[in-house]
Amino acid sequence: MIEINNQVKCYLRKSEILAIVKSFRKKYKIGSDLSIAIIDDAAMKKVNKAYRHQNKTTDVLSFSGSALSTPEILISWPAIKRQAGRTYKQEFMFILVHGLLHLAGYNDEREADRQKMIELGRKFLKY
């Protein structure tokens, strides 16, 4: 089950988000349960501080979940709007795929790994 919790005025269609997630799951073989929350900067900053000890907002956070919880991706809609060098929809989908790549086991702690994730996202979305 894929749950989408749009807590802000994000105009993207649920069907478009679901299509990307389903396509990604097919290619990368990640689990079927996923929660996606589209939130504001204040909420993102709070979560980022609590879990990563960084007192700032970010565009996406991914939590892999456990036996008791569903994997979750949090996306800051204001961050999407600020950093969009393309349409908001394209930026959102790119960041969504970035979050999904984290759930598939990729990380971006090192610059080389970050570049690899960016390239994988671009290839997946054909940008």
Secondary structure as GFF3:
##gff-version 3
##sequence-region A 1 127
A	DSSP	beta_strand	2	6	.	.	.	ID=ss1
A	DSSP	alpha_helix	14	28	.	.	.	ID=ss2
A	DSSP	beta_strand	34	39	.	.	.	ID=ss3
A	DSSP	alpha_helix	41	52	.	.	.	ID=ss4
A	DSSP	beta_strand	60	63	.	.	.	ID=ss5
A	DSSP	beta_strand	72	76	.	.	.	ID=ss6
A	DSSP	alpha_helix	77	83	.	.	.	ID=ss7
A	DSSP	alpha_helix	88	103	.	.	.	ID=ss8
A	DSSP	alpha_helix	111	125	.	.	.	ID=ss9
###
